[in-house]
């Protein structure tokens, strides 16, 4: 294995509380009902614009409301995105072990690229060989384009690449890109969701990622 690409939210970082707080602040400012933090597990995963659409009341999802809510959310989240966010236990050690083994590591997220870059560098320093968030002109996951771009920049082929993530979006992304996958059970979604999306390689803890990589049991 030459390259392991990680999803960000729910895989490397537990960002759920800060995302929920910023979204609920936005809803309150617009006079709309808020949601439980747990509900946001199913609102996130497809980028912030989709998060905004999902959390707004169904009858209040006009283009104007979504645009305004996105502006409020982005400002609030930029000021508070590190209040409660933390790396998952053991994930930093796994990143170091991969790098020490000569494996390149990268991030591919549907979160806006500016947020992705700042959060990854804040919590993981310069560990990653490449960091890519959502950018204009590049389709979001589960499109394989972000994966293809990373593979091209880092010189890795499909058979040498594995995608690690916690949701059906990530498993589908890996399938669409023709690369291996590892589903994560410590993130925002359930094992049932991962299996339904086609996940075969499932890690219950970050440490188990190494078992798949070292033993080359990726399918």
Secondary structure as GFF3:
##gff-version 3
##sequence-region A 1 219
A	DSSP	beta_strand	3	6	.	.	.	ID=ss1
A	DSSP	beta_strand	13	14	.	.	.	ID=ss2
A	DSSP	alpha_helix	16	29	.	.	.	ID=ss3
A	DSSP	three_ten_helix	37	41	.	.	.	ID=ss4
A	DSSP	alpha_helix	48	55	.	.	.	ID=ss5
A	DSSP	three_ten_helix	58	60	.	.	.	ID=ss6
A	DSSP	alpha_helix	63	80	.	.	.	ID=ss7
A	DSSP	beta_strand	86	87	.	.	.	ID=ss8
A	DSSP	alpha_helix	91	100	.	.	.	ID=ss9
A	DSSP	beta_strand	104	112	.	.	.	ID=ss10
A	DSSP	alpha_helix	113	124	.	.	.	ID=ss11
A	DSSP	beta_strand	130	134	.	.	.	ID=ss12
A	DSSP	alpha_helix	145	154	.	.	.	ID=ss13
A	DSSP	three_ten_helix	158	160	.	.	.	ID=ss14
A	DSSP	beta_strand	161	165	.	.	.	ID=ss15
A	DSSP	alpha_helix	168	177	.	.	.	ID=ss16
A	DSSP	beta_strand	180	184	.	.	.	ID=ss17
A	DSSP	alpha_helix	191	196	.	.	.	ID=ss18
A	DSSP	beta_strand	202	203	.	.	.	ID=ss19
A	DSSP	alpha_helix	207	215	.	.	.	ID=ss20
###
